[in-house]
């Protein structure tokens, strides 16, 4: 089983946890727990600015990061080092962070229990 939201093309026959939860009609609370615990994978190696960073600076940083990850030399170097480059726009990561942080109390308690074990 894959824990990413979409199947890795290198494992086309291996379903994602999300596909399995859809198939077995997993309750929303359990889905929220899985999403919260597994979301770290979606963030990857994100660049994070401190709270209060001016919006215009965030926009500049996001554009520069997106442009850098299209650079053919960088991509070639990453490929040579067997590194996967999978760009996720900052707006999408910001939305995900809000979703992860905005959970019902019962989800928070289940996640705490899982992480404490």
N, C-alpha and C positions, 0 to 999 in steps of 0.2 A: 504494500500500500504506500502511496505517495502522500506526503503531507502538504504539498504545494496546492495552490488553488487550481492550477492547470497541470495537465500531464507533461512530464518531461519527455521531449521527443525521442530521447534515448531509451525510454521505457514505455513504448506506446500501448502495450497490453496490460500495464499495471494501473489499476484505478486509483484515483485520489480519495482521501478520506471524505472529501465533500461529496463525491459521487456515491460513495457507500452510504453516507448519511442520508442522501436523497433517496436512494433505493430502499433503505430500511425505515424511512420516515422518522428519523431521529427527532425527538422533541426539541423545541427551541432552546430550552435551558441548556441541554447537553451540547447543542450546536454552539451556543455562546461560550460555554466553557472551553470547547475545543478551539474556537476562534481566538479566544484570549490567550490560551496556552501556546498555540502554534503561531501566533502572529509575529513572534520574534523572527521567524524565518522570512516573513514578508519584508521586514525592515532591512535585512541584509547588513550592508556596511553603510548605512545612511549617514549623511552629513547633517549635523544638527546644530542650529544656531541657538544662542541663549534667549530666554524670554525677554521681550522688550526690543528685540532687533527690529529696526525700521523696515516697514513693508517694502520700500524701494530697494533696500539692500538685499532682502530675501529674494526679491525678483531677479536681481543681478546675479546672485549666487546660484540660483536655480538654473538660469539660462547658461551660465558658464559651465556648470556641472553637466548639463544636457549636451552642450556643444563638445566638451572634452570627451564624453563617452561615445561620440561619433567619430573621433579622430582615428583614421586608418592606422597610424603608427601605434597608438595606444592599444587598439584592438588586436593588432598583429602581435604585439608584445604579450598581451594577456593570453592570446591563443597559444603562443610559444611556451608560456609558463603553465599551460593547462588550467587557466583561470576562466571561469564563466563571467561574462559581463551581461547583466540583466538589468537594464535601466528602468527604474520606476520613478515617474515624476514626483516632485516634492509635494504637489497638491494632493496626490493620491496617498502618499505616506502620511500627510497631515490629517487627512480624513480617516485613515485607518487608526492613527493614534487616538483620535477623538472617540472612535467606535470602541476601541479597546478600553479606554479609560471610563467610558460611560456605560457601566454595567449595573444590572439590578443587584441588590444585596445578596440574593441567593446564589447568583453566579460568582460574585466576589468570594463568598464563603467556600464554595466548592473549589475554586481555583486555589485559594489559600491552603485548603486541605491537601490538594494534589501536590502543590509545591513544597509543602512541609514534609511530605513522605520521602 
